[in-house]
Amino acid sequence: MTAGKIFVVGFGPGDEAHMTHRAKEAIVDSDSVIGYKTYMDLVSHLIQGKELVRTGMTEEVSRAQEAVKQAENGKKVSVISSGDAGLYGMAGLVYEVLIEKGWKEDEGISVEIIPGVSAINSCASLLGAPVMHDACTISLSDHLTPWELIMTRVEAAAKADFIIALYNPKSGKRTRQIEETQRILLEHRDPKTPVGLVKSAFRERQHIVMTDLEHMLEYEIGMLTTVIIGNNSTFYYDGKMITPRGYQRKYTLGEEKQPLKPAQRLKREAEPWAMHGGKDEEANSSVSPKKLTSLNSVELAEEALSAVMGKAPEKPANESPIFKQTAVFEFAVSPGVWNKKVNAKQLAFLAEVIGEKGEVSYTTSHYLQVSLETDEPQTITRKLEQDGWLISPVGDVIHVKACDFCDGEKKDGIPYAEELQEKLGGLKVPKVMNIGFNGCGMACYGAVTDDIGIIYRRGAFDLFLGAKTTGRNAHTGQPVAEGLSPDKLVETMVNVIEEYREKGLPNERFHKFFKRIQNIQGFQYQKMPEPVKVDNPCE
């Protein structure tokens, strides 16, 4: 089979007038298009008739995985991002997924990154000319980046007088981050520093606010807002936010004739603020050329400051080291597939492993989810397993939920539950899946309400597929097999799961998958009864 190709397309703000010709060309040339639902709507006129994979926010990894999967099957795939795909976009994730597979471009899938106009550029153009000098972008989303590190970056940018573009400044659940950011900035910037708030640049609901650092939080800020904060020289003029191109006397704008001709502006004597202090190289003996070559960038900056200020910069006695990001390890832990009892020793050891900074949450799938910072995950899991805990991955994986078999009294089904855990537990699937296993026809642990339900009855198994566990139209799984022989159970389950893994779309729940393909391993989908209509169910 001929290897496919992945286009990672940045289409800019969304308006076709600001989309590059190459971006449109790639999308039109693709067999399928993968993207966040909102982005798909913005380019709907270009993707008609193509295979579409729409996913929700925070599902970027699954989009990248699906793109690679389709390209491996010979398709041309466009993975779309608004703005630029290489700036908080999909480019890096696509490469990460490929690298995990040992990909080499000269041997397999071809990848083309197509740049687009990022929010810092599109929003700046609507404000005036605020990004005329050194600038940086900082995302305030702490879903994938520790908040401690984000604060360090905000403070560094504030101290360095960067123009700052804040991406992902606020969401329904993340409200304090923008408040903390303002607090940090006010420690280093004038409260009257110009701030521009641009929502949905070049889209139907475009909204622009020009304010200042002190009052910026008095206006609506959300996920579709980009916040641009000026530096110490940024000003407002006639409704425009403008940052001068240079500092001090490099340009003298208000005079018809410049005191310095263009050819003279970069001479040393015209730049007293530069590292050389406006002096000739020979006269500037405080930092010798020989010494410059032996200094790193931080030391070089300190020497320059010393030369200009006439004294060495002071360092705090308790200056913190460079931030080192520690890996966060997340896993599921339970006393066993069917064992529901934990002794005090196990709990004490688990608490010791988690420590004061770790977190543990109880889930509806009968396991504890643990999150902690560590560089030694294998050591931790090995110790917990030795202490009798069952360890499993978390995320979009399979969880086998067995009942306690009446504390082991009704034990005939236990070996099958344990074999299913061994073969399928923790296996990666398009969307998190629960396989419920009950040891008798009472089904008191609710197997029929899980994605796949298995009930051991009269020496055989009843199988239920496609329950929907949440929502007003929630329903039990469909009974697709009755009296399935024990020697067929595990094989049947493995085949069902493999089909779901192969054909399921990213983040497609099992009940939706069953409805879409209609038949899984010979088990036919049946339309469920229409739910009763209820007005204002929450009132």
Secondary structure, DSSP 4 states (H G I P E B T S, - for coil): ----EEEEEE-BTS-GGGS-HHHHHHHHH-SEEEEEHHHHHHTGGGSTTSEEEEE-TT-HHHHHHHHHHHHHTT-EEEEEESB-TTSSSSHHHHHHHHHHTT--TTTS-EEEEE----HHHHHHHHHEE--SS-EEEEE---SSS-HHHHHHHHHHHHHTT-EEEEES---SS--HHHHHHHHHHHTTS-TT-EEEEEESTTSTT-EEEEEETTTGGGS---TTEEEEE--TT-EEETTEEE--SSSTTS--TTSSS-SS-GGGTTSGGG-TTSTTTT--TTT-TTS-HHHHHT--HHHHHHHHHHHHHSSPPP--TTPPPPP-PPPEEEEEEES-SS-----HHHHHHHHHHHTTT-EEEE-TTSSEEEEEE-S-HHHHHHHHHHTT-EEE--SSBEEEEE--TTTTTS-TTHHHHHHHHHHHTT-B-SS-EEEEEESSTT-TT-GGGSSEEEEEETTEEEEEE--B-SSTT-BPPEEEEEEE-HHHHHHHHHHHHHHHHHHPPTT--HHHHHHHH-EETTEEP-PPPPPPP-SSTT-
